[in-house]
């Protein structure tokens, strides 16, 4: 726990320093600072990538070590930051949806992965009791996916629940008329008066 707090403190300090540099009046200084951060990230990312490769070459013990990394939130987030997560986005999202399905089976919720193209995750959801497109259920689906894929560009939930299809009420059902027919009816009404 102390390590987590120290890490969070370091991350906060980095954010503060970046904000300070962004406020610097000298554009050359701002550019140099950004270049420095990019160069450091490139070196760190290259080293982390090589470490993962070395572990993978050791066989099963290496894979177990990598799985241990993925179970640690700090290490997992670092791998996301450097785009080094060893499990492909579509696999992580499919696993998250499967886990969600199991935990919500009794509620009659069905979620299907449509695509993860370009990091944009599209899912189709249907619920027997209520719609999936708004409210708590949609938020729960998005949270489950986001936990497995914080590197996603966006999460889009397509609601095909019967309740969502029934929420549209055609204007004609409300007794209002529009267009040329409404204009004619208004003219006839004013002629009668």
C-alpha positions as a LaTeX table, in Angstrom:
\begin{tabular}{lrrr}
\hline
Residue & $x$ (\AA) & $y$ (\AA) & $z$ (\AA) \\
\hline
Unk1 & 0.00 & 0.00 & 0.00 \\
Unk2 & 2.88 & 2.37 & 0.82 \\
Unk3 & 4.33 & 1.72 & $-2.66$ \\
Unk4 & 0.96 & 2.59 & $-4.26$ \\
Unk5 & 0.83 & 5.87 & $-2.34$ \\
Unk6 & 4.42 & 6.69 & $-3.30$ \\
Unk7 & 3.63 & 5.96 & $-6.94$ \\
Unk8 & 0.51 & 8.14 & $-6.85$ \\
Unk9 & 2.57 & 10.92 & $-5.26$ \\
Unk10 & 5.18 & 10.63 & $-8.00$ \\
Unk11 & 2.49 & 10.73 & $-10.70$ \\
Unk12 & 0.97 & 13.85 & $-9.15$ \\
Unk13 & 4.41 & 15.49 & $-9.02$ \\
Unk14 & 4.97 & 14.68 & $-12.71$ \\
Unk15 & 1.62 & 16.24 & $-13.62$ \\
Unk16 & 2.46 & 19.38 & $-11.64$ \\
Unk17 & 5.85 & 19.68 & $-13.35$ \\
Unk18 & 4.28 & 19.24 & $-16.78$ \\
Unk19 & 1.77 & 22.00 & $-16.02$ \\
Unk20 & 4.59 & 24.26 & $-14.86$ \\
Unk21 & 6.53 & 23.63 & $-18.07$ \\
Unk22 & 3.42 & 24.23 & $-20.20$ \\
Unk23 & 3.06 & 27.66 & $-18.59$ \\
Unk24 & 6.65 & 28.61 & $-19.42$ \\
Unk25 & 6.84 & 31.74 & $-21.54$ \\
Unk26 & 9.65 & 30.43 & $-23.75$ \\
Unk27 & 8.24 & 28.21 & $-26.55$ \\
Unk28 & 11.68 & 26.65 & $-27.11$ \\
Unk29 & 11.75 & 25.58 & $-23.45$ \\
Unk30 & 8.26 & 24.04 & $-23.74$ \\
Unk31 & 9.29 & 22.18 & $-26.91$ \\
Unk32 & 12.52 & 20.93 & $-25.30$ \\
Unk33 & 10.62 & 19.70 & $-22.24$ \\
Unk34 & 8.13 & 17.80 & $-24.42$ \\
Unk35 & 10.99 & 16.31 & $-26.45$ \\
Unk36 & 12.71 & 15.24 & $-23.23$ \\
Unk37 & 9.59 & 13.50 & $-21.94$ \\
Unk38 & 9.08 & 11.78 & $-25.31$ \\
Unk39 & 12.71 & 10.60 & $-25.40$ \\
Unk40 & 12.50 & 9.24 & $-21.85$ \\
Unk41 & 9.25 & 7.42 & $-22.63$ \\
Unk42 & 10.82 & 5.94 & $-25.76$ \\
Unk43 & 13.81 & 4.63 & $-23.78$ \\
Unk44 & 11.62 & 3.29 & $-20.96$ \\
Unk45 & 9.15 & 1.73 & $-23.40$ \\
Unk46 & 11.97 & 0.04 & $-25.32$ \\
Unk47 & 13.41 & $-1.40$ & $-22.11$ \\
Unk48 & 10.04 & $-2.61$ & $-20.87$ \\
Unk49 & 9.34 & $-4.21$ & $-24.24$ \\
Unk50 & 12.67 & $-6.02$ & $-24.17$ \\
Unk51 & 12.00 & $-7.22$ & $-20.60$ \\
Unk52 & 8.67 & $-8.70$ & $-21.69$ \\
Unk53 & 10.36 & $-10.39$ & $-24.67$ \\
Unk54 & 13.01 & $-11.93$ & $-22.40$ \\
Unk55 & 10.31 & $-13.24$ & $-20.08$ \\
Unk56 & 8.31 & $-14.70$ & $-22.97$ \\
Unk57 & 11.40 & $-16.57$ & $-24.20$ \\
Unk58 & 11.75 & $-18.32$ & $-20.83$ \\
Unk59 & 8.56 & $-20.25$ & $-21.47$ \\
Unk60 & 5.94 & $-20.99$ & $-18.86$ \\
Unk61 & 7.73 & $-19.31$ & $-15.91$ \\
Unk62 & 7.97 & $-16.10$ & $-17.96$ \\
Unk63 & 4.30 & $-16.24$ & $-18.92$ \\
Unk64 & 3.41 & $-16.72$ & $-15.25$ \\
Unk65 & 5.50 & $-13.68$ & $-14.34$ \\
Unk66 & 3.76 & $-11.61$ & $-17.02$ \\
Unk67 & 0.36 & $-12.78$ & $-15.73$ \\
Unk68 & 1.45 & $-11.64$ & $-12.26$ \\
Unk69 & 2.29 & $-8.24$ & $-13.77$ \\
Unk70 & $-1.18$ & $-8.05$ & $-15.31$ \\
Unk71 & $-2.79$ & $-8.72$ & $-11.93$ \\
Unk72 & $-0.95$ & $-5.78$ & $-10.36$ \\
Unk73 & $-2.86$ & $-2.55$ & $-11.12$ \\
Unk74 & 0.26 & $-0.35$ & $-11.12$ \\
Unk75 & 2.23 & $-2.57$ & $-13.49$ \\
Unk76 & $-0.83$ & $-3.17$ & $-15.69$ \\
Unk77 & $-1.39$ & 0.59 & $-16.02$ \\
Unk78 & 2.28 & 1.12 & $-16.85$ \\
Unk79 & 1.99 & $-1.46$ & $-19.62$ \\
Unk80 & $-1.09$ & 0.38 & $-20.92$ \\
Unk81 & 0.78 & 3.69 & $-20.79$ \\
Unk82 & 3.56 & 2.28 & $-22.97$ \\
Unk83 & 1.12 & 0.35 & $-25.19$ \\
Unk84 & 2.76 & $-2.93$ & $-24.18$ \\
Unk85 & $-0.16$ & $-4.87$ & $-22.77$ \\
Unk86 & 0.49 & $-8.41$ & $-24.04$ \\
Unk87 & $-3.19$ & $-9.28$ & $-24.51$ \\
Unk88 & $-4.82$ & $-7.80$ & $-27.62$ \\
Unk89 & $-7.61$ & $-5.26$ & $-27.10$ \\
Unk90 & $-10.32$ & $-7.41$ & $-28.72$ \\
Unk91 & $-9.39$ & $-10.40$ & $-26.53$ \\
Unk92 & $-9.51$ & $-8.31$ & $-23.33$ \\
Unk93 & $-12.88$ & $-6.83$ & $-24.31$ \\
Unk94 & $-14.32$ & $-10.25$ & $-25.19$ \\
Unk95 & $-13.15$ & $-11.61$ & $-21.83$ \\
Unk96 & $-14.71$ & $-8.65$ & $-20.00$ \\
Unk97 & $-18.01$ & $-9.17$ & $-21.81$ \\
Unk98 & $-17.97$ & $-12.89$ & $-21.00$ \\
Unk99 & $-17.38$ & $-12.07$ & $-17.33$ \\
Unk100 & $-20.17$ & $-9.48$ & $-17.44$ \\
Unk101 & $-22.54$ & $-12.02$ & $-19.06$ \\
Unk102 & $-21.92$ & $-14.55$ & $-16.30$ \\
Unk103 & $-22.52$ & $-12.02$ & $-13.52$ \\
Unk104 & $-25.70$ & $-10.62$ & $-15.17$ \\
Unk105 & $-27.20$ & $-13.82$ & $-16.60$ \\
Unk106 & $-30.02$ & $-13.87$ & $-14.06$ \\
Unk107 & $-31.05$ & $-10.34$ & $-15.06$ \\
Unk108 & $-31.61$ & $-11.38$ & $-18.68$ \\
Unk109 & $-28.93$ & $-9.08$ & $-20.09$ \\
Unk110 & $-27.20$ & $-10.09$ & $-23.32$ \\
Unk111 & $-24.11$ & $-8.18$ & $-24.51$ \\
Unk112 & $-22.35$ & $-8.97$ & $-27.77$ \\
Unk113 & $-19.07$ & $-7.55$ & $-29.03$ \\
Unk114 & $-19.51$ & $-6.08$ & $-32.50$ \\
Unk115 & $-16.09$ & $-4.54$ & $-33.19$ \\
Unk116 & $-12.97$ & $-3.02$ & $-31.68$ \\
Unk117 & $-11.78$ & $-1.34$ & $-34.89$ \\
Unk118 & $-9.48$ & 1.60 & $-34.30$ \\
Unk119 & $-9.83$ & 1.19 & $-30.55$ \\
Unk120 & $-13.53$ & 2.09 & $-30.79$ \\
Unk121 & $-15.46$ & $-0.63$ & $-29.01$ \\
Unk122 & $-18.99$ & $-1.25$ & $-30.20$ \\
Unk123 & $-21.26$ & $-3.63$ & $-28.36$ \\
Unk124 & $-24.89$ & $-4.64$ & $-28.78$ \\
Unk125 & $-26.96$ & $-5.01$ & $-25.64$ \\
Unk126 & $-30.42$ & $-6.36$ & $-25.03$ \\
Unk127 & $-32.22$ & $-6.61$ & $-21.71$ \\
Unk128 & $-35.55$ & $-8.29$ & $-21.11$ \\
Unk129 & $-36.47$ & $-6.01$ & $-18.23$ \\
Unk130 & $-35.23$ & $-2.59$ & $-19.33$ \\
Unk131 & $-33.17$ & $-0.87$ & $-21.97$ \\
Unk132 & $-29.37$ & $-0.83$ & $-22.03$ \\
Unk133 & $-28.85$ & 2.49 & $-23.76$ \\
Unk134 & $-29.09$ & 4.78 & $-20.77$ \\
Unk135 & $-28.78$ & 4.70 & $-17.03$ \\
Unk136 & $-27.12$ & 2.32 & $-14.65$ \\
Unk137 & $-26.98$ & $-0.74$ & $-16.92$ \\
Unk138 & $-25.16$ & 1.12 & $-19.68$ \\
Unk139 & $-22.75$ & 2.60 & $-17.13$ \\
Unk140 & $-22.10$ & $-0.89$ & $-15.71$ \\
Unk141 & $-21.36$ & $-2.30$ & $-19.17$ \\
Unk142 & $-19.03$ & 0.59 & $-19.99$ \\
Unk143 & $-17.23$ & 0.26 & $-16.63$ \\
Unk144 & $-16.69$ & $-3.48$ & $-17.13$ \\
Unk145 & $-15.19$ & $-2.87$ & $-20.56$ \\
Unk146 & $-13.14$ & 0.12 & $-19.46$ \\
Unk147 & $-11.58$ & $-1.87$ & $-16.62$ \\
Unk148 & $-10.23$ & $-4.38$ & $-19.15$ \\
Unk149 & $-9.49$ & $-1.81$ & $-21.86$ \\
Unk150 & $-8.59$ & 1.63 & $-20.50$ \\
Unk151 & $-6.71$ & 2.13 & $-23.75$ \\
Unk152 & $-9.96$ & 2.13 & $-25.76$ \\
Unk153 & $-10.72$ & 5.27 & $-27.74$ \\
Unk154 & $-14.44$ & 5.00 & $-27.11$ \\
Unk155 & $-17.16$ & 2.62 & $-25.99$ \\
Unk156 & $-20.50$ & 2.62 & $-27.80$ \\
Unk157 & $-23.49$ & 0.61 & $-26.58$ \\
Unk158 & $-26.19$ & $-0.19$ & $-29.16$ \\
Unk159 & $-29.44$ & $-0.95$ & $-27.36$ \\
Unk160 & $-31.71$ & $-3.53$ & $-28.99$ \\
Unk161 & $-33.90$ & $-4.12$ & $-25.94$ \\
Unk162 & $-37.65$ & $-4.34$ & $-26.56$ \\
Unk163 & $-38.12$ & $-1.51$ & $-24.03$ \\
Unk164 & $-35.83$ & 0.79 & $-26.04$ \\
Unk165 & $-37.78$ & 0.18 & $-29.25$ \\
Unk166 & $-41.06$ & 0.99 & $-27.51$ \\
Unk167 & $-39.86$ & 4.34 & $-26.21$ \\
Unk168 & $-40.40$ & 6.08 & $-29.59$ \\
Unk169 & $-43.82$ & 7.59 & $-29.98$ \\
Unk170 & $-44.67$ & 8.76 & $-33.49$ \\
Unk171 & $-45.87$ & 12.35 & $-33.73$ \\
Unk172 & $-49.06$ & 11.19 & $-35.44$ \\
Unk173 & $-49.94$ & 9.13 & $-32.34$ \\
Unk174 & $-50.04$ & 12.33 & $-30.31$ \\
Unk175 & $-52.80$ & 13.72 & $-32.51$ \\
Unk176 & $-50.66$ & 16.46 & $-34.02$ \\
Unk177 & $-50.41$ & 16.87 & $-37.75$ \\
Unk178 & $-47.59$ & 18.46 & $-39.63$ \\
Unk179 & $-46.74$ & 19.40 & $-43.16$ \\
Unk180 & $-49.21$ & 20.37 & $-45.91$ \\
Unk181 & $-52.13$ & 18.57 & $-44.26$ \\
Unk182 & $-51.66$ & 20.61 & $-41.06$ \\
Unk183 & $-51.52$ & 23.82 & $-43.07$ \\
Unk184 & $-54.79$ & 22.94 & $-44.82$ \\
Unk185 & $-56.46$ & 22.05 & $-41.49$ \\
Unk186 & $-55.31$ & 25.36 & $-39.96$ \\
Unk187 & $-56.64$ & 27.30 & $-42.94$ \\
Unk188 & $-59.98$ & 25.48 & $-42.75$ \\
Unk189 & $-60.21$ & 26.17 & $-39.03$ \\
Unk190 & $-59.57$ & 29.90 & $-39.52$ \\
Unk191 & $-62.19$ & 30.05 & $-42.34$ \\
Unk192 & $-64.80$ & 28.57 & $-40.00$ \\
Unk193 & $-64.16$ & 31.24 & $-37.40$ \\
\hline
\end{tabular}
